[in-house]
Structure formats: C-alpha cells, structure tokens
Amino acid sequence: MKSSTVEDAITSRKSVRAFNQESVSKEVITKLLNISARAPSGTNTQPWKAYVLEGNALVDLCTKVCAAYDSIAANPELEKEYQAGYDYYPTKWFSPYIDRRRENGWSLYGLLGITKGDKDKMHAQHRKNFEAFGAPICIFFTIDKELGRGSMLDYGMFLQSFMVAARGEGLDTCPQAAWNHYSKIILPFIGAKENEMLVCGMALGHADETDIVNTFHTPRVAAEEFTTWLK
Ligand SMILES: Cc1cc2nc3c(=O)[nH]c(=O)nc-3n(C[C@H](O)[C@H](O)[C@H](O)COP(=O)(O)O)c2cc1C
C-alpha cells in the first residue's frame, strides 16, 4: 500500500528480505532517484552514484557473488580476499551496540527457526543477500574514494530518502552492506571507475507478504533514553 503521509512512509519502511517478482518501471526508479537527490549534502557536493541492475545483469552478478560466498564456506581462508572498501562496523564491538546487534540477529534467526550452531541454515539465509532477496531490482551505490567522511553522512540521507520515497510508491527495500565484501567482483561488473567505492546495495521491489521473514519487526530505543534536554 502506498504511504500518503511522511510519517507513514518513514514508519512503514522496514528491511524486506523476501520479494515477489513484480517489477518496477524505469520511470518509477528514476523518479525515486530524482526525489532522493533532493537530499542535502555538504556544500551541495551530491556524492551519490547509482547502478540499477535487473534481469540478466542481476542474475549474472548474483551467480558470481553467490559462487564467491560459497567458496568461502568451503575454504574460510578465502575470506581475506574479499574486503569491503570501508569499515561499516567497529573492529572491536562493545555495549550497548553489540547487545542490540545480537538481539537483532538472533530474533531474525529465531523467527526463521535457525538455532545457534546451525551453520548451513545461517549460510543459506545470509546467502539470500546475494540473490537480492529475490527482488527484481538491485541498485548498487558508489562514492568517490577521495571524498571525506562527511560525504558518507550525505549518502545516508540520500539512501533514507530513497527508501522513504519508495514507500510513497508502495515499494519496499532492503539496504545491503553485505555486498560490500564482494566489491572486487561487483565494481568491474557494473563498470565503476577506479576511484569508486561501493557504499552498499539495495534490493527494491514488492514485499512477498506470504514470507514469514517479512513479519520481522525491529524495536527502537525510545527518545527519552537517547535524548538529553538542557535549559
Ligand atoms: C547501510 C545499511 C546496510 C544494511 N545491510 C544489510 C544487509 O546486508 N543485509 C540485511 O539483511 N540487512 C541489512 N541492513 C538492514 C538492517 O539490519 C536493518 O535496517 C535494521 O535491523 C533495522 O531494521 P529495519 O530496517 O527493518 O527497521 C542494513 C541496513 C543499513 C542501514
């Protein structure tokens, strides 16, 4: 259902991890990208660059990345060959972030009946990232490596605008940093230049409402807990 208020578009957005095959037109995707490009950026630098993949291009890339992902499961030594262009997460986790991360992971796995130690099922679930969760469209976003950290802040605003605008069209998304480890496959595949770094992928389409994974609802810390008021 299309969101008709800003509040509903923001609060109805969630990470969808199963899509149906209904496609999204080039016109609608272009409209969403143009809306997102209204995001603010420091001195209007507009650091975003998008590559929209669908059809055979998406199938081919998914096949290549799934093969790489499977090869790591078979030989964990290979993992170091696949490095993301930037650190999304800290190298050393700490509270309360590690607790939230664990809760998130185990709640999702719990919903899917995946228990601790069930490596094959975990592998299979994480692998769905590299099939864009069955979405007909996956967009890869890149940034110039030479830009500063602030540009990543700008990028986040752009990406959130995209996801919220997608709700206005009745569409669903899943931002995906999981792809970042496979930049060395993805960047040449999409024709990115030497100076480009992969920021993330994003699955786009219509949620498969019959899939239990899409009933996953994530909690948030209330404003009272993260806000300090000073007078
Ligand atoms: C930049 C970014 C990258 C993410 N990467 C992934 C990913 O690779 N795979 C995935 O399943 N979810 C990914 N997520 C989704 C988060 O897990 C999700 O946003 C969080 O758990 C909150 O849930 P919600 O999006 O449903 O509100 C990503 C989110 C963001 C913002």
The ligand as an SDF file (V2000), in Angstrom:
LIG
                    3D

 31 33  0  0  0  0  0  0  0  0999 V2000
   23.5260    0.7290    5.3840 C   0  0  0  0  0  0  0  0  0  0  0  0
   22.7630   -0.4950    5.8250 C   0  0  0  0  0  0  0  0  0  0  0  0
   23.1870   -1.7390    5.4130 C   0  0  0  0  0  0  0  0  0  0  0  0
   22.4680   -2.8850    5.7560 C   0  0  0  0  0  0  0  0  0  0  0  0
   22.8770   -4.0990    5.2790 N   0  0  0  0  0  0  0  0  0  0  0  0
   22.0820   -5.1740    5.4320 C   0  0  0  0  0  0  0  0  0  0  0  0
   22.4160   -6.3930    4.7860 C   0  0  0  0  0  0  0  0  0  0  0  0
   23.4300   -6.5230    4.1240 O   0  0  0  0  0  0  0  0  0  0  0  0
   21.5610   -7.4300    4.9150 N   0  0  0  0  0  0  0  0  0  0  0  0
   20.4080   -7.3350    5.6540 C   0  0  0  0  0  0  0  0  0  0  0  0
   19.6650   -8.3230    5.7200 O   0  0  0  0  0  0  0  0  0  0  0  0
   20.0670   -6.1870    6.2750 N   0  0  0  0  0  0  0  0  0  0  0  0
   20.8690   -5.1090    6.1770 C   0  0  0  0  0  0  0  0  0  0  0  0
   20.5290   -3.9120    6.7630 N   0  0  0  0  0  0  0  0  0  0  0  0
   19.2520   -3.8060    7.4770 C   0  0  0  0  0  0  0  0  0  0  0  0
   19.3930   -3.6690    8.9810 C   0  0  0  0  0  0  0  0  0  0  0  0
   19.6450   -4.9030    9.5630 O   0  0  0  0  0  0  0  0  0  0  0  0
   18.0750   -3.0570    9.4810 C   0  0  0  0  0  0  0  0  0  0  0  0
   17.9640   -1.7530    8.9800 O   0  0  0  0  0  0  0  0  0  0  0  0
   17.9490   -2.9980   10.9950 C   0  0  0  0  0  0  0  0  0  0  0  0
   17.9640   -4.2750   11.5530 O   0  0  0  0  0  0  0  0  0  0  0  0
   16.6450   -2.2730   11.3960 C   0  0  0  0  0  0  0  0  0  0  0  0
   15.5290   -2.9240   10.8370 O   0  0  0  0  0  0  0  0  0  0  0  0
   14.5420   -2.2310    9.8200 P   0  0  0  0  0  0  0  0  0  0  0  0
   15.3360   -1.7480    8.6500 O   0  0  0  0  0  0  0  0  0  0  0  0
   13.5850   -3.3250    9.4260 O   0  0  0  0  0  0  0  0  0  0  0  0
   13.8850   -1.0900   10.5220 O   0  0  0  0  0  0  0  0  0  0  0  0
   21.2830   -2.7680    6.5170 C   0  0  0  0  0  0  0  0  0  0  0  0
   20.8860   -1.5030    6.9590 C   0  0  0  0  0  0  0  0  0  0  0  0
   21.6020   -0.3910    6.6190 C   0  0  0  0  0  0  0  0  0  0  0  0
   21.1370    0.9540    7.0890 C   0  0  0  0  0  0  0  0  0  0  0  0
  1  2  1  0
  2  3  1  0
  2 30  2  0
  3  4  2  0
  4  5  1  0
  4 28  1  0
  5  6  2  0
  6  7  1  0
  6 13  1  0
  7  8  2  0
  7  9  1  0
  9 10  1  0
 10 11  2  0
 10 12  1  0
 12 13  2  0
 13 14  1  0
 14 15  1  0
 14 28  1  0
 15 16  1  0
 16 17  1  0
 16 18  1  0
 18 19  1  0
 18 20  1  0
 20 21  1  0
 20 22  1  0
 22 23  1  0
 23 24  1  0
 24 25  2  0
 24 26  1  0
 24 27  1  0
 28 29  2  0
 29 30  1  0
 30 31  1  0
M  END
$$$$
